[in-house]
């Protein structure tokens, strides 16, 4: 996944490449582009340098596990990158993070 994940305050991205689990009743994982407006609100915006899919992401995109609470879900929240904006205490723009 390349792009930013989290709150949209202060950072503007129109499209973000993402692996998306989109179907609650079966396999629905696909590589796609989503709009920034489709991201959930959060405290921190991160410029993602590297991301990976973990075991639960695999379950989500294959429909083999009930790990997704709401659809669609952006997979690949294991990431490394640089904080672009933050409302979280102790996390500042420019910080390099592993999530």
Secondary structure, DSSP 4 states (H G I P E B T S, - for coil): -BEEES--TT---SEEEEEEE--TTS--EEEEEEEGGGSPP-SEEEEEEEEE--HHHHHHHHT-S---SSSSEE---EEEEEEEEE-STT--TT-EEE-
